[in-house]
Amino acid sequence: MTHHQITDAANPPHTPGPRLTLRFSSTRRGARLARQLAVQQFTEWTGLPHDCDPAHTVAVLAAELASNAVRHGSLPGRDFRLALLLLPYALRVEVTDTRPERRPEPASTVPQSLDVPSGRGLLLVEAYAERWGWECRDAYTKTVWGEVVLPSSPEVQAATNSARNLL
């Protein structure tokens, strides 16, 4: 497993909060570790417990996006990248893979039968994420992302501000 951590203290202008980027091997184990890390980082940044609804949503988004990157977006020997961005209103989960030509299909084209063993990942992303989308930032990669809205309680806002100040 490749697991390189890059913490970007100088965030781009469109990402005002903390950002964490990690690379994982394009395997089921890599996808599982990405999900676990996303939930762990979410709870550290927000102070929310692992068993709260927003943490479950982060787990679903990270699991589905990472699983899709492994299943549909990988090339032999190439990793996928997980990026977590703490925005003022949400946590953005981004997964970047190496197959920009394999773009996510609209949810309306996904099989609706429950007998089909796969094909519902983006339906879950659409159902759980406040917003989601994808983009090709260069000719070699594709990034699929989803956002989980942060609760607006004073405790979460204080923890979020504290995480931003650490950078």
CORKA-V646317 format. One record per pair of residues at least 12 apart in sequence whose C-alpha atoms are under 10 Angstrom apart, sorted by the first residue. I is the first residue (numbers start at 1). GAP is how many residues later the second one is. D is the distance in Angstrom with one decimal. If there is no record, write none. Layout:
i=(I/I)
gap=(GAP/GAP)
d=(D/D)
This chain:
i=(1/1/1/1/1/1/1/1/1/2/2/2/2/2/2/2/2/2/3/3/3/3/3/3/3/3/3/4/4/4/4/4/5/5/5/5/5/6/6/6/6/6/6/7/7/7/7/7/7/8/8/8/9/9/9/10/11/11/14/15/15/15/15/15/16/16/16/16/16/17/17/17/17/17/17/17/17/17/17/17/17/18/18/18/18/18/18/18/18/18/18/18/18/18/19/19/19/19/19/19/19/19/19/20/20/20/20/20/20/20/21/21/21/21/21/21/21/22/22/22/22/22/22/22/22/22/23/23/23/23/23/23/23/23/24/24/24/24/24/24/24/25/25/25/25/25/25/25/26/26/26/26/26/26/26/26/26/26/26/26/26/26/26/26/27/27/27/27/27/27/27/27/28/28/28/28/28/29/29/30/30/30/30/30/31/31/31/31/31/31/31/31/31/31/31/31/32/32/32/32/32/32/33/33/33/34/34/34/34/34/34/34/34/34/34/34/35/35/35/35/35/35/35/35/35/35/35/36/36/36/36/37/37/37/37/38/38/38/38/38/38/38/38/38/38/38/39/39/39/39/39/39/39/39/39/40/40/40/41/41/41/42/42/42/42/42/42/42/42/42/42/42/43/43/43/44/44/44/45/45/45/45/45/45/45/45/45/46/46/46/46/46/46/46/46/46/46/46/46/46/47/47/47/47/47/47/47/48/48/48/48/48/53/54/54/54/54/54/54/54/55/55/56/56/57/57/57/57/57/57/57/57/57/58/58/58/58/58/58/58/58/58/59/60/60/60/60/60/61/61/61/61/61/61/61/61/61/61/61/61/61/61/61/61/61/62/62/62/62/62/62/62/62/62/62/63/63/64/64/64/64/64/64/64/65/65/65/65/65/65/65/65/65/65/65/65/65/65/66/66/66/66/66/66/66/66/66/67/67/68/68/68/68/68/68/68/69/69/69/69/69/69/69/69/69/70/70/72/72/72/72/72/72/73/73/73/73/73/73/73/73/73/73/74/74/74/74/74/75/75/75/76/78/78/79/79/79/80/80/80/80/80/80/80/81/81/81/81/81/81/82/82/82/82/82/82/82/83/83/83/83/84/84/85/86/86/86/86/86/86/87/87/87/87/87/87/88/88/88/88/88/88/89/89/89/89/89/89/89/89/90/90/90/90/90/90/90/90/90/91/91/91/91/91/92/92/92/92/92/92/92/92/92/93/93/93/93/93/93/93/93/94/94/94/94/94/94/94/94/95/95/95/95/95/95/96/96/96/96/96/96/96/96/96/97/97/97/97/97/97/98/98/98/98/98/99/99/99/99/99/99/100/100/100/100/100/100/100/100/100/101/101/101/101/101/102/102/103/103/103/103/103/103/104/104/104/104/104/104/105/106/106/107/107/107/107/107/107/107/107/108/110/110/125/125/125/126/128/128/128/129/129/129/129/129/130/130/130/130/131/131/131/131/131/132/132/132/132/132/133/133/133/134)
gap=(22/23/24/25/26/28/29/32/78/20/21/22/23/24/28/76/77/78/19/20/21/22/27/30/31/76/78/17/18/19/20/77/15/16/17/18/19/13/14/15/16/17/77/12/13/14/15/76/160/12/13/159/155/157/158/157/74/156/73/70/71/72/73/77/69/70/71/72/148/67/68/69/70/71/74/143/144/146/147/148/150/27/66/67/68/69/73/142/143/145/146/147/148/149/64/65/66/67/68/72/73/145/148/18/21/62/63/64/65/66/60/61/62/63/64/73/74/12/15/57/58/59/60/61/62/73/55/56/57/58/59/60/72/73/42/46/54/55/56/57/58/45/49/52/53/54/55/56/40/41/42/43/44/45/47/48/49/50/51/52/53/54/55/71/39/40/42/43/44/47/52/53/35/38/39/42/43/38/41/36/37/40/49/50/31/32/33/34/35/36/37/38/39/40/49/51/27/30/31/32/34/35/29/30/33/25/28/29/31/32/33/46/47/48/49/61/23/24/25/26/27/28/29/30/31/32/47/22/23/26/27/22/25/45/47/17/20/21/23/24/25/44/45/46/53/55/12/15/16/17/18/19/20/21/23/15/18/19/14/43/45/12/13/16/17/42/43/44/49/51/108/118/12/15/116/115/116/119/41/46/111/114/115/116/117/118/119/40/45/104/105/109/110/111/112/113/114/115/116/117/108/109/110/111/112/113/116/102/103/107/108/111/98/36/37/74/94/95/96/97/93/95/72/92/67/68/70/71/72/73/90/91/92/33/34/35/70/71/88/89/90/91/34/61/64/65/68/69/31/32/33/34/60/61/63/64/65/66/67/68/71/84/85/86/87/20/21/22/30/31/32/33/63/83/84/58/62/31/56/57/58/59/60/61/17/28/29/30/31/32/56/57/59/60/78/79/80/81/14/15/16/27/28/29/30/31/78/28/54/27/29/36/51/53/54/76/12/26/27/28/29/30/73/74/75/27/28/25/26/27/30/31/32/23/24/25/26/27/28/29/30/68/69/22/23/24/25/28/22/23/24/22/19/20/17/18/19/15/16/17/18/61/62/63/13/14/15/16/17/62/12/13/14/15/61/62/63/12/13/60/62/61/63/62/61/62/64/74/77/78/60/61/62/63/73/77/61/62/69/72/73/76/58/59/60/61/62/63/68/71/40/41/56/57/58/59/60/61/62/55/56/57/58/59/37/38/39/40/53/54/55/56/57/36/39/50/51/52/53/54/55/38/39/40/49/50/51/52/53/39/47/48/49/50/51/38/39/40/41/45/46/47/48/49/39/43/44/45/46/47/41/42/43/44/45/37/40/41/42/43/44/35/36/37/38/39/40/41/42/43/35/38/39/40/41/39/40/31/32/33/39/40/41/18/29/30/31/38/40/17/16/17/12/13/14/15/16/17/18/19/15/12/13/20/21/22/20/18/19/20/16/17/18/19/20/16/17/18/19/14/15/16/17/18/12/13/14/15/16/12/13/14/12)
d=(9.1/6.4/5.1/8.5/8.4/8.2/6.9/9.9/9.0/9.1/6.4/5.2/5.4/9.1/8.4/9.7/7.4/9.6/6.4/5.3/5.3/7.6/8.8/9.6/9.8/9.3/9.6/8.4/5.7/5.5/7.7/9.6/7.7/6.2/4.8/7.0/9.7/9.0/6.6/5.3/6.2/8.7/9.6/6.5/5.0/6.2/8.4/9.7/9.6/6.6/7.7/8.9/9.9/9.4/5.8/8.4/9.4/9.5/9.1/6.8/7.6/6.5/9.1/9.7/8.6/7.8/6.4/7.6/8.3/10.0/6.6/5.0/5.4/7.1/9.6/8.6/8.6/8.0/5.4/8.9/8.5/8.6/8.2/6.0/5.4/7.8/9.9/9.2/9.9/7.0/5.7/8.8/8.5/6.8/7.0/5.6/4.5/6.4/9.1/9.8/9.5/9.4/9.4/9.4/8.5/8.1/5.6/5.2/6.7/8.9/6.9/5.7/4.3/6.4/8.7/9.1/9.6/8.3/9.4/10.0/8.6/5.7/5.3/6.4/8.9/9.7/9.8/6.3/5.7/4.4/6.2/8.7/9.6/9.3/9.3/9.8/9.1/5.5/5.6/6.2/7.6/8.4/9.4/8.1/7.2/4.6/6.4/8.8/8.5/8.7/9.9/7.3/4.8/8.2/8.7/6.3/8.3/8.4/8.0/6.8/5.1/5.9/9.3/8.9/9.3/8.4/9.3/5.9/8.4/9.1/8.7/9.3/9.9/8.7/7.1/7.1/8.8/9.8/9.9/8.1/8.9/8.4/8.9/8.6/8.1/6.4/8.6/8.5/5.0/5.7/9.0/8.4/7.2/10.0/9.0/9.5/9.7/8.8/6.7/9.9/8.0/8.3/9.7/9.1/9.5/9.1/6.7/7.3/9.7/7.0/9.6/9.7/8.9/6.8/9.6/9.5/7.9/5.5/7.8/8.2/5.0/5.1/8.8/9.2/7.6/9.5/9.3/9.6/7.2/8.5/8.6/9.1/9.1/9.4/9.8/8.8/6.8/6.9/9.3/6.7/9.2/8.4/8.7/7.1/9.9/7.9/9.7/9.3/5.9/7.8/9.0/6.1/5.8/9.6/8.4/8.7/9.8/9.5/9.8/8.2/10.0/8.9/6.9/7.7/9.6/8.4/9.6/8.5/7.6/10.0/10.0/10.0/7.1/9.9/9.9/8.7/9.3/8.4/7.9/9.5/8.8/6.6/6.0/9.0/8.2/5.7/8.6/9.1/9.5/8.2/9.3/8.5/5.4/7.7/8.4/5.3/5.4/9.0/9.1/7.9/7.9/6.5/9.5/9.2/6.0/8.1/9.7/9.9/9.4/9.0/7.2/9.0/9.9/9.9/9.5/9.5/6.7/7.5/7.3/8.0/8.8/9.9/9.5/10.0/9.8/9.1/9.8/6.1/7.4/10.0/9.3/6.8/9.5/8.2/8.9/7.5/8.7/8.6/8.9/8.4/6.6/9.8/9.8/9.3/7.6/7.4/7.6/9.2/9.6/7.1/9.1/9.7/9.0/9.2/7.8/5.7/9.2/9.9/7.3/7.2/9.7/8.4/6.7/8.4/8.6/8.2/9.8/9.6/9.9/6.5/8.0/7.8/9.1/9.1/8.6/9.1/9.6/9.7/9.2/5.5/7.4/9.7/7.7/7.0/9.1/8.5/7.8/6.1/8.9/9.8/7.8/8.1/10.0/7.9/9.5/7.0/7.6/8.6/7.8/8.6/7.8/10.0/9.0/6.3/8.6/8.9/9.4/9.7/8.4/9.1/9.1/9.3/9.6/7.5/8.7/9.5/9.0/7.2/7.3/5.6/8.3/8.5/9.4/9.3/8.9/8.1/9.9/8.9/9.6/7.8/7.2/9.3/9.5/8.6/5.3/5.8/4.8/7.8/9.0/6.8/8.9/9.0/8.3/9.9/6.3/5.8/6.4/10.0/8.7/6.6/7.4/9.9/8.3/7.1/9.0/7.3/7.9/6.9/5.7/4.8/7.2/9.5/10.0/9.7/7.9/5.5/5.0/6.7/9.5/8.9/5.7/4.7/6.6/9.2/9.4/10.0/9.7/6.4/8.2/9.7/9.1/9.6/9.8/9.3/9.7/9.9/9.4/7.9/8.9/8.3/9.3/9.9/9.3/9.0/9.0/9.6/9.4/8.3/8.7/8.0/8.8/9.7/9.2/8.5/5.9/5.7/8.3/8.3/9.3/9.8/8.8/9.9/9.7/6.0/5.2/4.2/4.8/8.5/10.0/8.4/5.6/5.2/6.5/6.9/9.4/9.9/9.2/9.0/6.7/5.7/4.4/6.4/8.7/9.7/9.3/10.0/8.4/5.5/5.4/6.2/8.0/9.5/9.6/8.9/6.4/5.7/4.2/6.7/8.7/9.4/8.2/5.5/5.5/6.3/9.2/9.4/9.4/9.1/9.7/6.4/5.4/4.1/6.5/8.6/9.9/8.6/5.6/5.5/6.5/8.5/9.3/5.9/4.5/6.4/9.0/9.5/9.2/6.8/5.8/6.3/9.5/8.6/6.2/9.1/8.4/6.9/6.1/5.0/4.5/8.2/9.0/9.0/8.9/8.7/8.1/9.9/8.3/8.0/8.8/9.0/7.7/9.5/9.0/7.9/8.8/7.6/9.9/9.7/8.2/8.4/8.3/9.1/9.4/8.4/9.4/6.6/5.9/9.6/9.8/8.0/9.0/8.4/7.9/9.1/7.1/9.5/8.3/8.7/8.8/7.9/9.1/5.5/5.4/5.6/8.1/7.3/5.6/5.8/6.4/8.4/5.7/5.4/7.8/9.0/7.6/5.4/4.1/6.3/9.4/5.5/6.6/9.4/8.8)
